[in-house]
Amino acid sequence: MLIACESSPIRREDYIAKHPEWEPGTVDIIRHGYLLKGMTKEQVEAAWGKHCYSCTGTTTGKWGESWEYMTQIVFFDKNGIVIRWQSK
């Protein structure tokens, strides 16, 4: 798991309310601002907020996609599932 501080608790609750199908364990992780391998792009956005659209770490390729945040880059497979992250 990884933590970030880029998303307010109120906005997180808005995402959670729109997705009653999310597993309770995943919801708890999102509420705390953590990431977990296997999360969807929308779950990452719920936990951490919008990524930097113009940063060099935000890219798309045959392998999938990466999103850059202030201190981390999150990598998704081609199905939009978190496979890993790394420090910038």
PyMOL commands that place a pseudoatom at each C-alpha (Angstrom):
pseudoatom trace, name=CA, resn=MET, resi=1, chain=A, elem=C, hetatm=0, pos=[0.000, 0.000, 0.000]
pseudoatom trace, name=CA, resn=LEU, resi=2, chain=A, elem=C, hetatm=0, pos=[0.995, 3.577, -0.582]
pseudoatom trace, name=CA, resn=ILE, resi=3, chain=A, elem=C, hetatm=0, pos=[-0.355, 6.811, 0.872]
pseudoatom trace, name=CA, resn=ALA, resi=4, chain=A, elem=C, hetatm=0, pos=[-0.771, 10.225, -0.687]
pseudoatom trace, name=CA, resn=CYS, resi=5, chain=A, elem=C, hetatm=0, pos=[-2.244, 13.511, 0.462]
pseudoatom trace, name=CA, resn=GLU, resi=6, chain=A, elem=C, hetatm=0, pos=[-3.670, 14.807, -2.795]
pseudoatom trace, name=CA, resn=SER, resi=7, chain=A, elem=C, hetatm=0, pos=[-7.369, 14.140, -2.242]
pseudoatom trace, name=CA, resn=SER, resi=8, chain=A, elem=C, hetatm=0, pos=[-9.772, 15.562, 0.293]
pseudoatom trace, name=CA, resn=PRO, resi=9, chain=A, elem=C, hetatm=0, pos=[-11.947, 13.248, 2.391]
pseudoatom trace, name=CA, resn=ILE, resi=10, chain=A, elem=C, hetatm=0, pos=[-15.133, 14.939, 1.136]
pseudoatom trace, name=CA, resn=ARG, resi=11, chain=A, elem=C, hetatm=0, pos=[-14.268, 14.273, -2.517]
pseudoatom trace, name=CA, resn=ARG, resi=12, chain=A, elem=C, hetatm=0, pos=[-13.368, 10.694, -1.664]
pseudoatom trace, name=CA, resn=GLU, resi=13, chain=A, elem=C, hetatm=0, pos=[-16.804, 10.206, -0.143]
pseudoatom trace, name=CA, resn=ASP, resi=14, chain=A, elem=C, hetatm=0, pos=[-18.407, 11.552, -3.324]
pseudoatom trace, name=CA, resn=TYR, resi=15, chain=A, elem=C, hetatm=0, pos=[-16.632, 8.875, -5.381]
pseudoatom trace, name=CA, resn=ILE, resi=16, chain=A, elem=C, hetatm=0, pos=[-17.504, 6.169, -2.866]
pseudoatom trace, name=CA, resn=ALA, resi=17, chain=A, elem=C, hetatm=0, pos=[-21.189, 7.152, -2.870]
pseudoatom trace, name=CA, resn=LYS, resi=18, chain=A, elem=C, hetatm=0, pos=[-21.282, 6.776, -6.670]
pseudoatom trace, name=CA, resn=HIS, resi=19, chain=A, elem=C, hetatm=0, pos=[-19.859, 3.229, -6.464]
pseudoatom trace, name=CA, resn=PRO, resi=20, chain=A, elem=C, hetatm=0, pos=[-21.771, 1.010, -4.027]
pseudoatom trace, name=CA, resn=GLU, resi=21, chain=A, elem=C, hetatm=0, pos=[-20.308, -2.014, -5.867]
pseudoatom trace, name=CA, resn=TRP, resi=22, chain=A, elem=C, hetatm=0, pos=[-16.792, -1.312, -4.555]
pseudoatom trace, name=CA, resn=GLU, resi=23, chain=A, elem=C, hetatm=0, pos=[-15.617, -3.845, -1.990]
pseudoatom trace, name=CA, resn=PRO, resi=24, chain=A, elem=C, hetatm=0, pos=[-15.665, -2.602, 1.644]
pseudoatom trace, name=CA, resn=GLY, resi=25, chain=A, elem=C, hetatm=0, pos=[-11.911, -3.231, 1.995]
pseudoatom trace, name=CA, resn=THR, resi=26, chain=A, elem=C, hetatm=0, pos=[-11.164, -1.138, -1.083]
pseudoatom trace, name=CA, resn=VAL, resi=27, chain=A, elem=C, hetatm=0, pos=[-13.442, 1.637, 0.185]
pseudoatom trace, name=CA, resn=ASP, resi=28, chain=A, elem=C, hetatm=0, pos=[-11.543, 1.698, 3.486]
pseudoatom trace, name=CA, resn=ILE, resi=29, chain=A, elem=C, hetatm=0, pos=[-8.215, 1.960, 1.634]
pseudoatom trace, name=CA, resn=ILE, resi=30, chain=A, elem=C, hetatm=0, pos=[-9.558, 4.830, -0.494]
pseudoatom trace, name=CA, resn=ARG, resi=31, chain=A, elem=C, hetatm=0, pos=[-10.891, 6.653, 2.591]
pseudoatom trace, name=CA, resn=HIS, resi=32, chain=A, elem=C, hetatm=0, pos=[-7.384, 6.605, 4.046]
pseudoatom trace, name=CA, resn=GLY, resi=33, chain=A, elem=C, hetatm=0, pos=[-5.766, 7.847, 0.812]
pseudoatom trace, name=CA, resn=TYR, resi=34, chain=A, elem=C, hetatm=0, pos=[-3.889, 4.636, 0.091]
pseudoatom trace, name=CA, resn=LEU, resi=35, chain=A, elem=C, hetatm=0, pos=[-3.346, 2.719, -3.142]
pseudoatom trace, name=CA, resn=LEU, resi=36, chain=A, elem=C, hetatm=0, pos=[-3.326, -1.021, -3.625]
pseudoatom trace, name=CA, resn=LYS, resi=37, chain=A, elem=C, hetatm=0, pos=[-2.337, -3.163, -6.593]
pseudoatom trace, name=CA, resn=GLY, resi=38, chain=A, elem=C, hetatm=0, pos=[-5.438, -4.185, -8.512]
pseudoatom trace, name=CA, resn=MET, resi=39, chain=A, elem=C, hetatm=0, pos=[-7.278, -0.875, -8.097]
pseudoatom trace, name=CA, resn=THR, resi=40, chain=A, elem=C, hetatm=0, pos=[-9.004, 0.709, -11.085]
pseudoatom trace, name=CA, resn=LYS, resi=41, chain=A, elem=C, hetatm=0, pos=[-8.183, 4.144, -12.476]
pseudoatom trace, name=CA, resn=GLU, resi=42, chain=A, elem=C, hetatm=0, pos=[-11.325, 5.571, -10.905]
pseudoatom trace, name=CA, resn=GLN, resi=43, chain=A, elem=C, hetatm=0, pos=[-10.384, 4.137, -7.516]
pseudoatom trace, name=CA, resn=VAL, resi=44, chain=A, elem=C, hetatm=0, pos=[-6.930, 5.732, -7.786]
pseudoatom trace, name=CA, resn=GLU, resi=45, chain=A, elem=C, hetatm=0, pos=[-8.542, 9.048, -8.678]
pseudoatom trace, name=CA, resn=ALA, resi=46, chain=A, elem=C, hetatm=0, pos=[-10.876, 8.668, -5.687]
pseudoatom trace, name=CA, resn=ALA, resi=47, chain=A, elem=C, hetatm=0, pos=[-7.934, 8.057, -3.346]
pseudoatom trace, name=CA, resn=TRP, resi=48, chain=A, elem=C, hetatm=0, pos=[-5.416, 10.528, -4.767]
pseudoatom trace, name=CA, resn=GLY, resi=49, chain=A, elem=C, hetatm=0, pos=[-7.274, 12.973, -6.989]
pseudoatom trace, name=CA, resn=LYS, resi=50, chain=A, elem=C, hetatm=0, pos=[-6.531, 13.952, -10.567]
pseudoatom trace, name=CA, resn=HIS, resi=51, chain=A, elem=C, hetatm=0, pos=[-3.072, 13.186, -11.911]
pseudoatom trace, name=CA, resn=CYS, resi=52, chain=A, elem=C, hetatm=0, pos=[-0.823, 15.677, -13.702]
pseudoatom trace, name=CA, resn=TYR, resi=53, chain=A, elem=C, hetatm=0, pos=[-1.928, 15.643, -17.349]
pseudoatom trace, name=CA, resn=SER, resi=54, chain=A, elem=C, hetatm=0, pos=[1.095, 17.567, -18.666]
pseudoatom trace, name=CA, resn=CYS, resi=55, chain=A, elem=C, hetatm=0, pos=[3.866, 15.862, -16.660]
pseudoatom trace, name=CA, resn=THR, resi=56, chain=A, elem=C, hetatm=0, pos=[6.404, 13.642, -18.412]
pseudoatom trace, name=CA, resn=GLY, resi=57, chain=A, elem=C, hetatm=0, pos=[5.522, 10.700, -16.151]
pseudoatom trace, name=CA, resn=THR, resi=58, chain=A, elem=C, hetatm=0, pos=[1.955, 10.642, -17.483]
pseudoatom trace, name=CA, resn=THR, resi=59, chain=A, elem=C, hetatm=0, pos=[2.163, 8.487, -20.609]
pseudoatom trace, name=CA, resn=THR, resi=60, chain=A, elem=C, hetatm=0, pos=[0.296, 5.842, -22.589]
pseudoatom trace, name=CA, resn=GLY, resi=61, chain=A, elem=C, hetatm=0, pos=[1.830, 2.914, -24.474]
pseudoatom trace, name=CA, resn=LYS, resi=62, chain=A, elem=C, hetatm=0, pos=[1.145, -0.619, -25.671]
pseudoatom trace, name=CA, resn=TRP, resi=63, chain=A, elem=C, hetatm=0, pos=[1.911, -1.855, -22.152]
pseudoatom trace, name=CA, resn=GLY, resi=64, chain=A, elem=C, hetatm=0, pos=[-0.706, 0.410, -20.500]
pseudoatom trace, name=CA, resn=GLU, resi=65, chain=A, elem=C, hetatm=0, pos=[-0.622, 3.848, -18.934]
pseudoatom trace, name=CA, resn=SER, resi=66, chain=A, elem=C, hetatm=0, pos=[1.169, 5.779, -16.195]
pseudoatom trace, name=CA, resn=TRP, resi=67, chain=A, elem=C, hetatm=0, pos=[-0.065, 8.709, -14.131]
pseudoatom trace, name=CA, resn=GLU, resi=68, chain=A, elem=C, hetatm=0, pos=[2.301, 11.162, -12.467]
pseudoatom trace, name=CA, resn=TYR, resi=69, chain=A, elem=C, hetatm=0, pos=[1.563, 12.671, -9.066]
pseudoatom trace, name=CA, resn=MET, resi=70, chain=A, elem=C, hetatm=0, pos=[3.631, 14.984, -6.894]
pseudoatom trace, name=CA, resn=THR, resi=71, chain=A, elem=C, hetatm=0, pos=[5.958, 12.281, -5.571]
pseudoatom trace, name=CA, resn=GLN, resi=72, chain=A, elem=C, hetatm=0, pos=[4.889, 9.073, -7.339]
pseudoatom trace, name=CA, resn=ILE, resi=73, chain=A, elem=C, hetatm=0, pos=[4.138, 7.561, -10.738]
pseudoatom trace, name=CA, resn=VAL, resi=74, chain=A, elem=C, hetatm=0, pos=[1.348, 4.963, -10.844]
pseudoatom trace, name=CA, resn=PHE, resi=75, chain=A, elem=C, hetatm=0, pos=[1.395, 2.307, -13.588]
pseudoatom trace, name=CA, resn=PHE, resi=76, chain=A, elem=C, hetatm=0, pos=[-1.723, 0.641, -15.015]
pseudoatom trace, name=CA, resn=ASP, resi=77, chain=A, elem=C, hetatm=0, pos=[-1.940, -2.372, -17.293]
pseudoatom trace, name=CA, resn=LYS, resi=78, chain=A, elem=C, hetatm=0, pos=[-3.805, -2.089, -20.598]
pseudoatom trace, name=CA, resn=ASN, resi=79, chain=A, elem=C, hetatm=0, pos=[-7.056, -2.905, -18.755]
pseudoatom trace, name=CA, resn=GLY, resi=80, chain=A, elem=C, hetatm=0, pos=[-6.647, 0.102, -16.441]
pseudoatom trace, name=CA, resn=ILE, resi=81, chain=A, elem=C, hetatm=0, pos=[-5.624, -1.839, -13.335]
pseudoatom trace, name=CA, resn=VAL, resi=82, chain=A, elem=C, hetatm=0, pos=[-2.807, -0.713, -11.015]
pseudoatom trace, name=CA, resn=ILE, resi=83, chain=A, elem=C, hetatm=0, pos=[0.219, -2.976, -11.429]
pseudoatom trace, name=CA, resn=ARG, resi=84, chain=A, elem=C, hetatm=0, pos=[2.819, -0.906, -9.544]
pseudoatom trace, name=CA, resn=TRP, resi=85, chain=A, elem=C, hetatm=0, pos=[4.025, 2.549, -8.550]
pseudoatom trace, name=CA, resn=GLN, resi=86, chain=A, elem=C, hetatm=0, pos=[7.382, 4.138, -7.987]
pseudoatom trace, name=CA, resn=SER, resi=87, chain=A, elem=C, hetatm=0, pos=[8.888, 7.290, -6.520]
pseudoatom trace, name=CA, resn=LYS, resi=88, chain=A, elem=C, hetatm=0, pos=[9.805, 10.037, -8.935]
for i in range(1, 88): cmd.bond("trace and resi %d" % i, "trace and resi %d" % (i + 1))
show_as sticks, trace
zoom trace
